[in-house]
Amino acid sequence: MRAIRCNQYGPPESLTVEDLPDLQPKAGEVVIDVRAASVNFPDVLIIENKYQFKPPLPFTPGSEVAGVVRAVGEGVTQLQPGARVVAFTGSGGFAEQVAAPVSSCVPLEDDVDFALAAAFQLAYGTSHHAVVDRAALRAGETMLVLGAAGGVGLAAVQIGKALGARVIAAASTDDKLAVCVEHGADATINYTRDDLRERIKTLTDGRGPDVIYDPVGGIYAEPAFRSIGWRGRYLVVGFANGEIPKLPLNLALLKGASIVGVFWGDFAKREPERDAAGFKELMGWIKQGKLRPYVSARYPLADTGRALRDMVERRVTGKIVIEP
C-alpha cells in the first residue's frame, strides 16, 4: 500500500510517498481501506513537532478517515469486512490503508459520502464540545467566532445557529465571510480591514458577545477578549496563528468572564458517554438540515503536502480531504 511518511520533523514539503506492506489487524482492531481522510490543522503541527500528540518517527500523519473495512482482528464481532465506517485514528490516515481500534469506528449508512463523513468527526465534535458542553451557549445569546471560515469555525457557526444563538463570523477575507453567511452567520467582521473592537462594539450594541470561540490565537485574542460581555465565556480551541497569546487576567476579573479550555480528544477518551450523546445530537441536526458539512477541495494522496501547505497559508475554507 502507499502511504505518506514523516521521516523527520519539518514542513509539508518534507513528507514522502512510500510503498509499505499491507496492514494486518491486531486483536480488537480493524484495517480500513481509506476512501477519504480529513486534513486538520493539528496535522500540520504534528509533522513539525509542535503538537501535544507526538507519534514516534517515522509515522504516517492523518487522524480522521472514512472507508471500507478490509479485515478484522481477533475478538472483533461488531464489524465485518465490507462495512462502511468513519474512524478517528490519531495518526496513519494519509494512506491507502489504516488500522484502527474497533471502538473508534462508527458505522456509515450507504448513502453517506465518504469525504463528508471524514470531514465531520473532529471539526463538529470539537465545536459541539466547545459550544454546547463548555460554553453552554443558549438561544438568544451572541457568539463571536474567530477563524470562522475554517473547519472547526464553520462547524461552530452552524452549531450556534442550531442552538438559536446570534452568530458573528470573523475571518480574513470577504470571500471567506461569504461562505460563513451561506452557512448561517448573522453578521461578519473582516479583521484584516475592520477595527476588531469597534466592529464588535457596533454589532453587539456595546454589550459584547456572550461567547467567543477562538481556534486562532495570536494578535486577535486580546482585543477580542477585551470586548467580551459580562459573564462571557472565552473558548480556547487552538492556535492556528502559531502564537499562543498571553491574556491579562485582570480582564477576566473586570468582566466576570471565564477562560475555558477545549480539548475534544481527551474529552472523548475521558467522557465517552457524553461524547456519544453529543454525536447523537449532531446526527439529529444533520437529518433536520441544521448542519451542512462543507468540503471545499479534494486532493489525491500524492498531493498531501500541497493540501497541508494550503492549510498553513490559510487558503482553505471549510474542510479539505485526501482521497487515496
Backbone as numpy.savetxt, mean C-alpha at the origin, in Angstrom:
# Nx Ny Nz CAx CAy CAz Cx Cy Cz
12.68 -21.67 -13.50 11.84 -20.48 -13.50 12.72 -19.23 -13.50
12.15 -18.12 -14.01 12.86 -16.84 -13.99 12.47 -16.06 -12.74
13.43 -15.33 -12.20 13.17 -14.53 -11.01 14.06 -13.29 -11.02
13.57 -12.22 -10.44 14.37 -11.02 -10.21 15.19 -11.24 -8.94
16.48 -10.94 -9.02 17.34 -11.18 -7.86 18.05 -9.89 -7.43
18.09 -9.72 -6.12 18.88 -8.67 -5.50 20.10 -9.36 -4.89
21.24 -9.24 -5.57 22.47 -9.88 -5.11 23.30 -8.98 -4.21
23.08 -7.66 -4.32 23.70 -6.69 -3.44 22.75 -5.51 -3.32
22.76 -4.86 -2.18 21.86 -3.74 -1.97 22.23 -2.60 -2.92
21.19 -1.98 -3.47 21.45 -0.88 -4.39 20.17 -0.41 -5.05
20.29 0.42 -6.10 19.13 0.98 -6.78 18.42 -0.07 -7.64
17.26 0.26 -8.19 16.53 -0.70 -9.02 17.35 -1.24 -10.19
18.25 -0.42 -10.74 19.05 -0.86 -11.89 20.03 -1.98 -11.55
20.26 -2.22 -10.27 21.21 -3.28 -9.87 20.56 -4.67 -9.84
19.25 -4.73 -10.00 18.55 -6.01 -9.99 18.86 -6.80 -11.27
18.84 -8.12 -11.16 19.11 -8.98 -12.32 17.97 -9.98 -12.51
17.85 -10.48 -13.74 16.90 -11.56 -14.04 17.71 -12.85 -14.14
17.33 -13.86 -13.37 18.10 -15.10 -13.35 17.18 -16.31 -13.50
17.75 -17.39 -13.99 17.04 -18.68 -14.06 17.36 -19.47 -12.81
16.32 -19.88 -12.10 16.47 -20.64 -10.86 15.69 -21.95 -10.96
16.02 -22.94 -10.14 15.25 -24.19 -10.16 13.79 -23.94 -9.76
12.89 -24.76 -10.30 11.49 -24.68 -9.89 11.39 -24.91 -8.38
10.43 -24.23 -7.75 10.27 -24.32 -6.31 9.50 -25.57 -5.91
9.82 -26.08 -4.73 9.10 -27.21 -4.14 8.53 -26.77 -2.80
7.25 -27.02 -2.55 6.65 -26.54 -1.31 7.11 -27.35 -0.10
7.35 -26.64 1.01 7.61 -27.29 2.28 6.28 -27.61 2.96
6.34 -28.27 4.08 5.12 -28.57 4.83 4.41 -27.27 5.17
3.09 -27.22 4.92 2.30 -26.05 5.23 2.38 -24.94 4.20
3.08 -25.21 3.10 3.24 -24.20 2.05 2.53 -24.61 0.77
2.34 -23.62 -0.09 1.96 -23.87 -1.48 2.95 -23.14 -2.38
3.13 -23.64 -3.59 3.87 -22.92 -4.62 2.86 -22.37 -5.62
3.01 -21.09 -5.92 2.06 -20.37 -6.78 2.74 -19.99 -8.08
2.09 -20.27 -9.21 2.50 -19.69 -10.48 2.01 -18.24 -10.50
2.93 -17.30 -10.48 2.59 -15.89 -10.32 2.04 -15.34 -11.64
0.84 -14.79 -11.59 0.25 -14.13 -12.75 0.39 -12.60 -12.64
0.47 -12.10 -11.42 0.67 -10.66 -11.20 1.27 -10.47 -9.82
2.21 -9.53 -9.73 2.82 -9.17 -8.45 2.79 -7.65 -8.31
2.23 -7.19 -7.22 2.10 -5.75 -7.00 3.44 -5.13 -6.62
3.67 -3.90 -7.10 4.85 -3.14 -6.72 4.46 -2.15 -5.62
5.17 -2.21 -4.51 4.90 -1.33 -3.38 6.17 -0.57 -3.01
6.01 0.62 -2.42 7.18 1.42 -2.11 8.17 0.70 -1.19
7.73 -0.11 -0.22 8.72 -0.85 0.57 9.64 -1.74 -0.26
9.20 -2.17 -1.46 10.09 -2.97 -2.32 11.34 -2.17 -2.68
11.18 -0.87 -2.91 12.31 0.00 -3.21 13.23 0.09 -2.00
12.65 0.28 -0.82 13.45 0.42 0.40 14.18 -0.87 0.74
13.53 -2.02 0.51 14.13 -3.30 0.86 15.39 -3.56 0.04
15.36 -3.28 -1.27 16.54 -3.57 -2.10 17.66 -2.59 -1.80
17.35 -1.46 -1.16 18.38 -0.50 -0.77 18.79 -0.65 0.69
18.27 -1.68 1.37 18.58 -1.95 2.79 18.16 -0.79 3.68
16.99 -0.21 3.39 16.48 0.91 4.16 15.15 0.60 4.84
14.81 -0.68 4.93 13.51 -1.05 5.48 13.70 -1.95 6.69
12.67 -2.00 7.56 12.80 -2.81 8.78 12.84 -4.31 8.50
12.24 -4.72 7.38 12.29 -6.13 6.96 13.52 -6.32 6.07
14.44 -7.21 6.48 15.71 -7.35 5.78 15.98 -8.82 5.44
15.48 -9.30 4.29 15.77 -10.68 3.91 17.26 -10.84 3.59
17.83 -12.01 3.88 19.25 -12.20 3.62 19.54 -12.24 2.11
20.69 -11.69 1.74 21.13 -11.72 0.35 21.58 -13.12 -0.05
21.42 -13.51 -1.32 20.61 -12.84 -2.35 19.13 -13.19 -2.13
18.24 -12.34 -2.62 16.81 -12.61 -2.46 16.04 -12.05 -3.65
14.81 -12.50 -3.76 13.88 -12.00 -4.77 12.89 -11.07 -4.08
12.84 -9.79 -4.46 11.87 -8.88 -3.85 10.46 -9.15 -4.38
9.50 -8.41 -3.82 8.10 -8.57 -4.21 7.31 -9.28 -3.13
6.32 -8.59 -2.57 5.66 -9.12 -1.37 4.20 -9.50 -1.56
3.62 -9.21 -2.71 2.17 -9.34 -2.86 1.87 -9.91 -4.24
1.27 -11.10 -4.29 1.09 -11.78 -5.57 -0.32 -12.33 -5.71
-0.69 -12.57 -6.96 -1.90 -13.32 -7.28 -1.54 -14.32 -8.36
-2.14 -15.50 -8.29 -1.82 -16.52 -9.28 -2.56 -17.81 -9.04
-1.99 -18.90 -9.55 -2.62 -20.21 -9.52 -1.73 -21.17 -8.75
-2.30 -21.90 -7.82 -1.53 -22.87 -7.03 -0.96 -23.94 -7.96
0.35 -24.13 -7.88 1.05 -25.11 -8.72 1.23 -26.44 -7.99
1.55 -26.34 -6.70 1.78 -27.54 -5.89 1.51 -27.21 -4.44
1.17 -28.24 -3.65 0.91 -28.04 -2.23 1.84 -28.93 -1.42
2.22 -28.44 -0.24 3.11 -29.18 0.62 2.36 -30.11 1.57
3.13 -30.84 2.33 2.58 -31.79 3.30 1.67 -31.06 4.29
0.50 -31.65 4.54 -0.41 -31.09 5.52 -1.36 -30.04 4.99
-1.20 -29.64 3.73 -2.07 -28.61 3.16 -3.33 -29.27 2.60
-4.46 -28.95 3.18 -5.74 -29.49 2.72 -6.71 -28.40 2.26
-6.41 -27.13 2.61 -7.32 -26.03 2.29 -7.34 -25.69 0.81
-6.22 -25.93 0.12 -6.09 -25.58 -1.29 -5.56 -26.76 -2.08
-5.92 -26.77 -3.36 -5.45 -27.81 -4.27 -4.80 -27.16 -5.49
-3.94 -27.88 -6.21 -3.39 -27.33 -7.45 -4.51 -26.87 -8.39
-4.29 -25.70 -8.98 -5.30 -25.11 -9.85 -6.13 -24.03 -9.20
-6.05 -23.92 -7.86 -6.83 -22.90 -7.16 -6.25 -21.52 -7.44
-7.13 -20.55 -7.62 -6.73 -19.15 -7.80 -6.63 -18.50 -6.42
-5.49 -17.81 -6.16 -5.27 -17.23 -4.83 -4.56 -15.88 -4.94
-4.68 -15.11 -3.88 -3.83 -13.93 -3.65 -3.09 -14.18 -2.35
-1.83 -13.74 -2.27 -1.04 -14.03 -1.07 -0.08 -12.88 -0.78
0.11 -12.62 0.51 1.13 -11.66 0.96 2.31 -12.50 1.44
3.44 -12.40 0.71 4.56 -13.31 0.94 5.75 -12.67 1.64
5.82 -11.35 1.69 6.96 -10.67 2.29 8.11 -10.48 1.31
8.44 -11.53 0.56 9.46 -11.45 -0.49 9.20 -12.59 -1.46
9.96 -12.59 -2.57 9.87 -13.68 -3.53 8.87 -13.48 -4.65
8.13 -12.38 -4.64 7.00 -12.23 -5.55 7.36 -11.89 -6.98
8.51 -11.24 -7.22 8.87 -10.85 -8.58 9.56 -12.03 -9.26
8.77 -13.03 -9.58 9.28 -14.28 -10.15 8.13 -15.03 -10.80
8.48 -16.05 -11.56 7.42 -16.86 -12.19 6.75 -17.78 -11.18
7.46 -18.08 -10.07 6.89 -18.90 -9.01 7.26 -18.31 -7.66
6.39 -18.53 -6.67 6.70 -18.10 -5.31 6.12 -19.12 -4.34
6.83 -19.36 -3.24 6.32 -20.22 -2.17 5.68 -19.35 -1.10
4.56 -19.81 -0.56 3.85 -19.02 0.45 3.21 -19.96 1.47
3.20 -19.57 2.75 2.44 -20.34 3.74 0.97 -20.37 3.32
0.33 -21.49 3.48 -1.08 -21.58 3.09 -1.92 -20.60 3.90
-1.47 -20.26 5.10 -2.21 -19.31 5.95 -2.23 -17.91 5.38
-1.29 -17.60 4.47 -1.24 -16.25 3.88 -2.04 -16.15 2.59
-2.65 -17.24 2.16 -3.36 -17.28 0.88 -4.86 -17.05 1.07
-5.43 -16.25 0.18 -6.87 -16.00 0.17 -7.41 -16.45 -1.18
-8.42 -17.34 -1.21 -8.97 -17.79 -2.50 -9.59 -16.65 -3.29
-9.46 -16.73 -4.61 -10.04 -15.74 -5.51 -11.16 -16.37 -6.33
-12.22 -15.62 -6.56 -13.26 -16.08 -7.45 -12.76 -16.04 -8.89
-13.39 -16.81 -9.77 -12.90 -16.97 -11.14 -12.93 -15.68 -11.95
-13.82 -14.75 -11.61 -13.95 -13.54 -12.43 -13.10 -12.38 -11.93
-12.25 -12.61 -10.93 -11.41 -11.54 -10.39 -10.11 -11.45 -11.18
-9.80 -10.26 -11.68 -8.57 -10.03 -12.43 -7.36 -10.18 -11.51
-6.35 -10.93 -11.96 -5.18 -11.18 -11.13 -4.47 -9.87 -10.74
-4.34 -8.95 -11.68 -3.63 -7.70 -11.38 -4.35 -6.89 -10.32
-5.67 -6.81 -10.43 -6.43 -6.07 -9.42 -6.32 -6.74 -8.06
-6.35 -8.07 -8.06 -6.23 -8.80 -6.79 -4.87 -8.56 -6.14
-3.80 -8.62 -6.96 -2.45 -8.42 -6.41 -2.27 -7.01 -5.87
-2.98 -6.06 -6.47 -2.82 -4.66 -6.08 -3.64 -4.28 -4.86
-4.39 -5.21 -4.31 -5.38 -4.85 -3.31 -4.91 -4.99 -1.87
-4.29 -6.11 -1.53 -4.16 -6.51 -0.13 -3.36 -5.53 0.71
-2.14 -5.18 0.28 -1.31 -4.31 1.11 -1.86 -2.89 1.17
-2.20 -2.33 0.00 -2.66 -0.93 -0.04 -3.95 -0.76 0.74
-4.93 -1.60 0.48 -6.21 -1.44 1.15 -6.18 -1.97 2.58
-5.37 -3.00 2.83 -5.20 -3.47 4.20 -4.56 -2.40 5.07
-3.49 -1.77 4.56 -2.83 -0.70 5.28 -3.78 0.46 5.55
-4.51 0.89 4.52 -5.36 2.07 4.66 -6.58 1.78 5.52
-7.13 0.59 5.46 -8.25 0.25 6.34 -7.79 0.24 7.79
-6.65 -0.41 8.05 -6.11 -0.43 9.41 -5.86 1.00 9.91
-5.33 1.85 9.03 -5.03 3.22 9.42 -6.29 4.04 9.69
-7.18 4.07 8.71 -8.31 4.99 8.75 -9.42 4.50 9.68
-9.70 3.19 9.61 -10.81 2.64 10.41 -10.37 2.28 11.81
-9.28 1.53 11.92 -8.85 1.00 13.22 -8.07 2.03 14.03
-7.06 2.67 13.44 -6.20 3.56 14.20 -6.78 4.97 14.36
-7.39 5.51 13.30 -7.92 6.87 13.37 -9.39 6.91 13.78
-10.11 5.80 13.61 -11.55 5.76 13.90 -12.28 6.91 13.22
-11.97 7.12 11.93 -12.62 8.19 11.17 -14.12 7.97 11.13
-14.87 9.05 11.34 -16.33 8.95 11.40 -16.97 9.77 10.28
-18.19 9.41 9.95 -18.96 10.16 8.96 -19.06 11.62 9.38
-18.88 12.51 8.43 -18.96 13.94 8.71 -17.64 14.57 9.07
-16.62 13.78 9.41 -15.29 14.32 9.70 -14.55 14.61 8.39
-13.43 15.32 8.51 -12.61 15.66 7.36 -11.25 14.98 7.48
-10.82 14.35 6.40 -9.50 13.71 6.37 -8.67 14.30 5.24
-7.43 14.69 5.54 -6.46 15.12 4.56 -5.55 13.94 4.24
-5.41 13.62 2.96 -4.54 12.53 2.53 -3.37 13.10 1.75
-2.16 12.97 2.29 -0.95 13.35 1.57 -0.53 12.20 0.66
0.12 12.52 -0.45 0.49 11.47 -1.39 -0.73 10.71 -1.86
-1.82 11.44 -2.12 -3.12 10.82 -2.31 -3.25 10.02 -3.60
-2.39 10.25 -4.58 -2.51 9.53 -5.85 -1.75 8.22 -5.87
-0.98 7.92 -4.82 -0.26 6.65 -4.75 -1.18 5.51 -4.36
-0.63 4.31 -4.26 -1.44 3.13 -3.97 -2.19 3.21 -2.66
-1.46 3.44 -1.55 -2.13 3.51 -0.25 -2.94 4.79 -0.12
-2.46 5.88 -0.74 -3.18 7.14 -0.67 -4.53 7.08 -1.34
-4.57 6.51 -2.53 -5.84 6.39 -3.25 -6.79 5.45 -2.52
-6.24 4.39 -1.91 -7.07 3.51 -1.10 -7.67 4.27 0.08
-6.86 5.15 0.72 -7.36 5.93 1.85 -8.48 6.88 1.42
-8.32 7.50 0.24 -9.36 8.38 -0.28 -10.68 7.61 -0.41
-10.63 6.44 -1.00 -11.85 5.66 -1.23 -12.46 5.17 0.09
-11.61 4.74 1.02 -12.11 4.26 2.31 -12.74 5.41 3.09
-12.12 6.60 3.05 -12.70 7.76 3.71 -14.09 8.06 3.18
-14.26 7.99 1.87 -15.57 8.25 1.28 -16.56 7.14 1.64
-16.12 5.89 1.71 -17.00 4.79 2.09 -17.53 4.99 3.51
-16.74 5.65 4.36 -17.15 5.90 5.74 -18.02 7.15 5.88
-18.16 7.91 4.80 -18.98 9.12 4.85 -18.24 10.37 5.27
-16.92 10.36 5.17 -16.11 11.52 5.53 -15.91 12.44 4.32
-15.48 13.66 4.59 -15.04 14.58 3.55 -13.54 14.39 3.38
-13.07 14.20 2.14 -11.68 13.86 1.89 -11.02 14.95 1.05
-9.89 15.46 1.57 -9.06 16.41 0.84 -7.81 15.66 0.38
-7.58 15.64 -0.94 -6.44 14.93 -1.51 -5.32 15.90 -1.83
-4.10 15.58 -1.40 -2.92 16.39 -1.72 -1.95 15.55 -2.53
-1.48 16.12 -3.63 -0.52 15.43 -4.49 0.32 16.47 -5.22
1.28 16.00 -6.04 2.28 16.90 -6.60 1.96 17.43 -7.99
0.94 16.89 -8.67 0.60 17.39 -10.00 -0.92 17.43 -10.16
-1.37 18.25 -11.10 -2.80 18.33 -11.38 -3.32 17.02 -11.98
-2.49 16.33 -12.78 -2.93 15.05 -13.35 -3.18 14.02 -12.24
-2.30 13.99 -11.24 -2.51 13.06 -10.12 -3.76 13.43 -9.34
-3.99 14.73 -9.15 -5.17 15.16 -8.41 -6.45 14.83 -9.17
-6.39 14.86 -10.51 -7.56 14.49 -11.29 -7.93 13.03 -11.05
-6.92 12.16 -10.90 -7.18 10.75 -10.57 -7.85 10.65 -9.20
-7.39 11.45 -8.25 -7.99 11.44 -6.90 -9.46 11.85 -6.95
-9.77 12.88 -7.73 -11.17 13.33 -7.86 -12.02 12.23 -8.49
-11.47 11.53 -9.49 -12.19 10.43 -10.12 -12.54 9.34 -9.12
-11.72 9.21 -8.07 -11.94 8.17 -7.07 -12.55 8.71 -5.78
-13.12 9.92 -5.84 -13.96 10.35 -4.73 -13.51 11.55 -3.94
-12.31 12.09 -4.17 -11.85 13.23 -3.38 -12.78 14.42 -3.54
-13.06 15.09 -2.43 -13.97 16.24 -2.44 -13.25 17.54 -2.78
-11.99 17.65 -2.41 -11.20 18.86 -2.66 -9.75 18.44 -2.82
-8.94 19.33 -3.41 -7.56 18.96 -3.71 -6.58 20.06 -3.33
-5.33 19.64 -3.11 -4.22 20.57 -2.87 -3.03 20.10 -3.72
-2.52 20.99 -4.55 -1.29 20.73 -5.29 -0.16 21.32 -4.47
0.57 20.48 -3.72 1.52 21.05 -2.79 2.85 21.46 -3.40
2.98 21.35 -4.72 4.12 21.97 -5.38 3.79 23.40 -5.84
2.49 23.74 -5.81 2.07 25.07 -6.24 1.37 25.85 -5.13
0.53 25.18 -4.35 -0.24 25.83 -3.30 0.56 25.95 -2.01
0.25 26.97 -1.21 0.75 27.04 0.15 -0.07 26.04 0.97
0.58 24.99 1.46 -0.14 23.88 2.07 -1.00 24.34 3.25
-0.43 25.11 4.16 -1.17 25.53 5.35 -2.34 26.45 4.99
-2.10 27.37 4.08 -3.17 28.29 3.71 -4.31 27.57 3.00
-3.94 26.62 2.15 -4.98 25.87 1.42 -5.79 24.98 2.38
-5.11 24.36 3.35 -5.84 23.57 4.35 -6.78 24.46 5.14
-6.29 25.62 5.53 -7.12 26.57 6.30 -8.36 26.96 5.52
-8.18 27.25 4.23 -9.31 27.65 3.39 -10.32 26.52 3.23
-9.82 25.31 2.99 -10.71 24.18 2.70 -11.42 23.65 3.94
-10.92 24.00 5.13 -11.55 23.52 6.37 -12.16 24.65 7.19
-12.31 25.84 6.58 -12.85 27.01 7.28 -12.09 27.30 8.57
-10.79 27.06 8.53 -9.92 27.38 9.66 -9.90 26.34 10.76
-10.71 25.29 10.65 -10.78 24.28 11.74 -9.67 23.25 11.66
-9.17 22.99 10.46 -8.17 21.94 10.28 -8.81 20.57 10.13
-8.13 19.62 9.53 -8.68 18.27 9.34 -8.71 17.48 10.64
-9.69 16.60 10.75 -9.77 15.72 11.91 -8.73 14.61 11.86
-8.41 14.17 10.64 -7.43 13.10 10.44 -6.50 13.51 9.31
-5.20 13.27 9.50 -4.21 13.45 8.43 -3.56 12.09 8.18
-3.63 11.65 6.93 -3.06 10.37 6.51 -1.76 10.69 5.76
-0.61 10.28 6.33 0.68 10.68 5.77 1.57 9.47 5.46
1.61 9.05 4.19 2.56 8.02 3.77 3.84 8.61 3.17
3.99 9.94 3.25 5.06 10.63 2.54 6.20 11.05 3.46
5.88 11.69 4.59 6.92 12.24 5.46 7.57 13.45 4.84
8.82 13.72 5.20 9.56 14.81 4.57 9.03 16.19 4.93
9.15 17.11 3.98 8.94 18.53 4.27 7.48 18.91 4.49
6.55 18.06 4.09 5.14 18.43 4.25 4.55 17.99 5.59
5.28 17.18 6.33 4.73 16.63 7.57 4.46 17.72 8.61
5.45 18.58 8.88 5.26 19.57 9.93 4.19 20.61 9.59
4.20 21.21 8.38 3.12 22.16 8.09 1.74 21.51 8.11
1.65 20.24 7.70 0.36 19.56 7.78 -0.06 19.38 9.24
0.89 18.94 10.08 0.55 18.72 11.49 0.21 20.03 12.20
0.86 21.11 11.81 0.52 22.41 12.40 -0.91 22.83 12.04
-1.45 22.26 10.99 -2.80 22.62 10.54 -3.88 21.70 11.07
-3.54 20.68 11.83 -4.51 19.68 12.26 -5.55 20.28 13.19
-6.74 19.72 13.18 -7.81 20.22 14.03 -7.70 19.74 15.47
-8.53 20.32 16.33 -8.58 19.91 17.74 -8.94 18.44 17.85
-8.21 17.70 18.69 -8.36 16.25 18.85 -8.08 15.50 17.55
-7.29 16.09 16.69 -6.96 15.45 15.42 -6.07 14.23 15.61
-6.07 13.36 14.59 -5.26 12.14 14.60 -4.33 12.17 13.39
-3.03 12.18 13.65 -2.03 12.22 12.58 -1.49 10.82 12.35
-1.78 10.23 11.19 -1.42 8.85 10.90 -0.05 8.78 10.24
0.90 8.15 10.92 2.25 7.96 10.38 2.25 6.63 9.64
2.17 6.70 8.31 2.01 5.50 7.49 3.33 5.09 6.83
4.16 6.06 6.46 5.43 5.74 5.80 6.17 7.00 5.42
7.30 6.80 4.72 8.20 7.92 4.41 8.67 7.83 2.96
7.70 7.91 2.04 8.03 7.81 0.62 8.96 8.93 0.17
8.95 10.04 0.87 9.85 11.15 0.56 11.31 10.79 0.81
11.53 9.79 1.66 12.88 9.37 2.00 13.41 10.01 3.27
12.68 10.99 3.81 13.12 11.70 5.01 12.12 11.46 6.14
12.61 11.00 7.28 11.76 10.82 8.45 11.67 12.16 9.18
10.48 12.77 9.25 10.38 14.11 9.85 10.50 14.06 11.37
10.89 15.19 11.93 10.96 15.35 13.38 9.92 16.39 13.77
8.81 15.92 14.33 7.71 16.82 14.65 7.87 17.39 16.06
7.72 18.71 16.23 7.75 19.30 17.58 6.56 18.81 18.40
6.82 18.17 19.53 5.74 17.57 20.29 4.82 18.59 20.95
5.27 19.85 21.04 4.36 20.85 21.61 3.14 21.07 20.72
3.25 20.73 19.44 2.10 20.85 18.55 1.00 19.87 18.94
1.40 18.67 19.34 0.40 17.70 19.80 -0.29 18.20 21.06
0.48 18.82 21.95 -0.10 19.36 23.18 -1.10 20.47 22.88
-0.71 21.42 22.05 -1.56 22.59 21.79 -2.86 22.23 21.09
-2.84 21.18 20.27 -4.04 20.79 19.53 -4.79 19.62 20.18
-4.29 19.12 21.30 -4.89 17.92 21.87 -4.89 16.79 20.87
-3.83 16.75 20.03 -3.78 15.84 18.88 -2.98 14.58 19.21
-3.23 13.54 18.42 -2.54 12.27 18.59 -1.67 11.98 17.37
-0.46 11.47 17.61 0.40 10.96 16.55 0.28 9.44 16.60
-0.24 8.85 15.54 -0.64 7.45 15.57 0.16 6.64 14.55
0.90 5.65 15.02 1.68 4.80 14.12 0.81 3.77 13.42
1.16 3.47 12.18 0.42 2.50 11.37 1.41 1.50 10.78
1.31 0.23 11.17 2.18 -0.82 10.63 1.31 -2.04 10.38
0.71 -2.08 9.18 -0.25 -3.13 8.88 0.36 -4.53 8.95
1.62 -4.69 8.51 2.24 -6.00 8.50 2.23 -6.66 9.87
2.66 -5.94 10.89 2.67 -6.50 12.24 1.26 -6.62 12.80
0.40 -5.66 12.46 -1.00 -5.76 12.89 -1.63 -7.06 12.40
-1.39 -7.40 11.12 -1.98 -8.62 10.56 -1.45 -9.87 11.26
-0.17 -9.83 11.68 0.40 -10.98 12.38 -0.07 -11.06 13.83
-0.12 -9.92 14.52 -0.45 -9.91 15.94 -1.95 -10.00 16.20
-2.75 -9.46 15.27 -4.20 -9.43 15.46 -4.92 -9.95 14.22
-4.68 -11.23 13.87 -5.22 -11.76 12.62 -6.74 -11.75 12.55
-7.42 -11.88 13.68 -8.87 -11.89 13.65 -9.42 -10.51 13.27
-8.82 -9.44 13.81 -9.26 -8.10 13.46 -8.90 -7.78 12.01
-7.74 -8.25 11.57 -7.35 -8.04 10.18 -8.32 -8.74 9.24
-8.72 -9.96 9.58 -9.67 -10.69 8.76 -11.02 -9.98 8.71
-11.43 -9.41 9.83 -12.70 -8.68 9.86 -12.62 -7.44 8.98
-11.47 -6.77 8.98 -11.28 -5.62 8.11 -11.32 -6.00 6.65
-10.68 -7.14 6.32 -10.68 -7.61 4.93 -12.09 -7.95 4.48
-12.88 -8.51 5.38 -14.27 -8.82 5.04 -15.07 -7.55 4.75
-14.83 -6.50 5.55 -15.51 -5.24 5.30 -15.09 -4.65 3.97
-13.82 -4.74 3.63 -13.33 -4.24 2.35 -13.98 -4.98 1.19
-14.11 -6.29 1.31 -14.75 -7.08 0.25 -16.19 -6.64 0.06
-16.86 -6.35 1.16 -18.24 -5.89 1.07 -18.34 -4.55 0.35
-17.39 -3.66 0.63 -17.40 -2.35 -0.03 -17.11 -2.48 -1.52
-16.25 -3.43 -1.90 -15.99 -3.65 -3.33 -17.27 -4.10 -4.03
-17.98 -5.05 -3.43 -19.22 -5.54 -4.04 -20.27 -4.45 -4.14
-20.23 -3.49 -3.20 -21.18 -2.38 -3.24 -20.73 -1.26 -4.18
-19.55 -1.40 -4.78 -19.04 -0.39 -5.70 -18.41 0.80 -5.01
-18.15 0.71 -3.69 -17.57 1.84 -2.97 -16.05 1.90 -3.12
-15.42 0.79 -3.47 -13.98 0.74 -3.67 -13.69 0.28 -5.10
-12.73 0.94 -5.74 -12.34 0.56 -7.10 -10.81 0.55 -7.18
-10.17 -0.61 -6.94 -8.72 -0.67 -7.08 -8.31 -0.21 -8.48
-7.24 0.58 -8.53 -6.83 1.21 -9.79 -5.41 0.79 -10.13
-5.26 0.03 -11.21 -3.95 -0.38 -11.71 -3.63 0.48 -12.93
-2.61 1.32 -12.81 -2.31 2.28 -13.88 -1.32 1.75 -14.91
-0.53 0.72 -14.56 0.46 0.21 -15.51 0.83 -1.23 -15.16
1.17 -1.99 -16.21 1.59 -3.38 -16.05 2.92 -3.56 -16.78
3.88 -4.25 -16.13 5.22 -4.41 -16.67 5.56 -5.90 -16.77
6.32 -6.30 -17.81 6.83 -7.67 -17.83 7.92 -7.84 -16.78
8.23 -9.09 -16.48 9.21 -9.38 -15.42 10.55 -8.69 -15.69
11.00 -8.69 -16.94 12.30 -8.11 -17.26 12.36 -6.61 -16.99
11.20 -5.95 -16.90 11.15 -4.50 -16.66 10.87 -4.15 -15.20
11.11 -5.09 -14.30 10.87 -4.83 -12.88 11.70 -3.64 -12.38
12.95 -3.54 -12.81 13.78 -2.41 -12.40 13.19 -1.09 -12.84
12.65 -1.05 -14.05 12.02 0.19 -14.54 10.79 0.51 -13.72
10.01 -0.51 -13.35 8.82 -0.29 -12.53 9.20 0.32 -11.18
10.25 -0.20 -10.57 10.70 0.34 -9.28 11.28 1.74 -9.44
11.95 2.00 -10.56 12.46 3.35 -10.81 11.31 4.33 -10.98
10.27 3.92 -11.67 9.08 4.78 -11.81 8.48 5.09 -10.44
8.51 4.11 -9.55 8.02 4.32 -8.19 8.89 5.34 -7.45
10.20 5.20 -7.57 11.13 6.12 -6.90 10.91 7.55 -7.39
10.71 7.71 -8.69 10.62 9.05 -9.27 9.19 9.57 -9.32
8.29 8.90 -8.64 6.92 9.37 -8.45 6.16 9.58 -9.75
6.40 8.66 -10.68 5.64 8.68 -11.93 4.41 7.78 -11.86
4.15 7.24 -10.67 3.10 6.23 -10.51 1.85 6.85 -9.91
0.69 6.51 -10.47 -0.59 6.79 -9.81 -1.26 5.45 -9.54
-2.00 5.39 -8.44 -2.63 4.12 -8.09 -1.59 3.04 -7.87
-1.82 1.89 -8.47 -0.92 0.74 -8.30 -0.34 0.34 -9.64
0.87 -0.25 -9.61 1.47 -0.87 -10.78 1.80 -2.31 -10.43
1.83 -3.18 -11.45 2.06 -4.60 -11.21 3.06 -5.16 -12.21
3.71 -6.24 -11.78 4.58 -7.04 -12.64 3.79 -8.27 -13.08
3.82 -8.58 -14.37 3.11 -9.76 -14.88 4.13 -10.71 -15.52
4.63 -11.70 -14.75 5.65 -12.62 -15.28 5.19 -13.39 -16.50
